[in-house]
Amino acid sequence: MSNDKDNFNMGDLSAALNDEDRAGLVNALKNKLQSLTGQHSELLENLSPTSQHDELEAKFFEERAALEAKYQKLYQPLYTKRFEIVNGVAEFETKNEAAMDQEGEKAAEEKGVPDFWLVAMKNNEVLAEEITERDEGALKYLKDIKWHRIEDPKGFKLEFFFDSNPYFKNYVLTKTYHMIDEDEPILEKAIGTEIEWYPGKCLTQKLLKKKPKKGSKNSKPITKTEDCESFFNFFSPPQVPEDDEDIDEDTAEELQNQMEQDYDIGRKVERDKLGMVSRVSGLQNASSNEV
């Protein structure tokens, strides 16, 4: 004989309860679930205090910007002194007597440090890949590189100062980077100077001549210009079309890679100016010690 208690189930319980009792039971279960959910929410909030983190991060970025501005001012006298020495505006002292004698002999011939920035850039592994043999003639006229932070819009600006030269009319070539989020950083766009090349001196294009086909009425060689590799392409950065629908997936990926490479070069120039100079100084010191 079976036990009545063993046959008791939820259906029997539901039948035994009136409507009011069932409603009370349901509400009690709901309240319990809400209580558990609330406890977990508070726990998650304690584990991830987003607002506090955001406040600290904002303070970090603010203090970092102030620190960068402070040291940029402290660096400026060093940059000025470097410019004066490199361009022969001021002389530098040396304790090496042999080097002093050698420098004295050369003083009448030339002032400053010839080809300083060309050598500095070629000693930077990233920039060296961008410089072609044809570029070197123009880069010998480079006399200074400056960096500026810009605030509206956020980003930074590079300025390349050149002496008068037979390649282009510009005395200053600039490259400006506009950032969506400078701290991440996310690049919005880059803007470069349009270089005013003298006739036949453009380094970003080369002239190709082809013989006319046999039997052609025109016997003159066919000439056309073609884009070529050059450091000076740096001042003609890739541009994102206003309408993204105009480009397919492969083109978009290629454009993104070009923009990332362009940004990497700009950052390398900005961050490694002193590093480039240090390597040049090291080479010069080594040469002096060999004398």
Order of alpha helices (4+ residues) and beta strands (2+ residues): alpha-alpha-alpha-alpha-alpha-alpha-alpha-beta-beta-beta-beta-beta-beta-alpha-alpha
